């Protein structure tokens, strides 16, 4: 959340900053701003509320000079999304952009106000600029000012700072929010993630937790949390980052939905060994599945729903009990943990603040830390004992699609691996499971062929004010995910429910106006769901049934609409049935004309609490 960039180059910085911000806009789009060092080394600033295109217009009318600068795209935590609250924040000779929350900002602000500072915004960020400017006024050089001020800040931050008259300096700091430095022949760059820097930088350095740095065109000096100068390894900029283009698709989300057969192929390819008919899980080698008493899982949002499905698989196939929590609850619940068990964390970005905090809680509790992440250089990956990557490639659409199904791919493979290790599946069942995993990308490609039909059904759904999603077993978390997807991109209120819970309350909502999306492949619990479908039909609910051919034959006549998925092994049905759930939400949102890739109030990569 919030995107940060910095440029120390030889060409005008503003166009480069804007270009990098475009790639970071998925992190926040409440406002955007740029500061450069213009004529005479003075700090110049342009800001605009709303999307980046508003800032672009401002810059068109009032271009900036200067080859050094910083930029920001904001997801507001403190203060409304106005121009006055947009970053960069400037005080005297200092401009600052910030990702995170300064938790002690009230106390610091009171001190500043008492000493005569004029605070112009409602943000926590502005106080950093005033503190730095105050330090310069007391005669400190920029380096000493940064060192002193960082010592006063509590909370989470990634910072980029420029100083008047210092045309060859950007100061950066990282506590709890990621930052990467890009190195190139023609300059030095800074960004919240590698995607921002990919076109500029040949090599990347990821700052470690607690690091701060002084960038110049000739290189970078890095200091660790103790203040000692240190070295951090640089790595080549990954080539795959150039994938972050929309291609011929109208939205990133559509592109990412359609990429699923390919990226699932990569992800399963990493774990499934078809020639040996086994799951090859080198990554998980240090998880002691035989000795484990239980697994603790934490995640947020869509990743949490992936974990819920993973629990069904791990418990059923590997007979290992799984506790799963929403990370923002788990981190404060003070759950007792028996040392030596695995704890599993799922996050697309690998930077989700609550998931990272849960990870640290489990680490302190002596758990083996395993993570499923899409960004291998992320904080969660770095702090894990075992990293199991999803090879989904960059996901730009704020609503997660391909990262979700790739998380499911890793979880399904892991469950089969754990079953192998614990001897809970016979050789034939294991082989069948491995074959099912390997064939899933093909099933997903088949599922996508139903898009025209799903689009037709979504037109009707787009008129609804409310919707219910129902499922049982592994389809229950899919119902939750379907409702979340519809809410977040089409703004239609939706609830996901366990089909068996319907009669305990939500059935009161059902009337002719209420679309009820039922996710029900013909699996072991299908008959039960079929009864629930009848209960809805009897009360006039408009059922949209997502099932396979057998399910359609048995329950189809009770449904208003039926979306028929390919017939697939039960193990992988959730991955295949995720596709229509995603497409329904996508097309409903397109019909409603919402901003599909950047829905209101949301941001990807939730790095604040
Ligand atoms: N607290 C700052 C930055 C917000 C942020 O990092 N969001 O993810 C603000 O509200 O501007």
Boltz pocket constraint, residues with backbone or C-beta under 6 A from the ligand:
constraints:
  - pocket:
      binder: B
      contacts: [[A, 1], [A, 2], [A, 27], [A, 28], [A, 74], [A, 75], [A, 76], [A, 77], [A, 78], [A, 79], [A, 85], [A, 98], [A, 99], [A, 100], [A, 101], [A, 102], [A, 123], [A, 124], [A, 125], [A, 607], [A, 608]]
      max_distance: 6.0
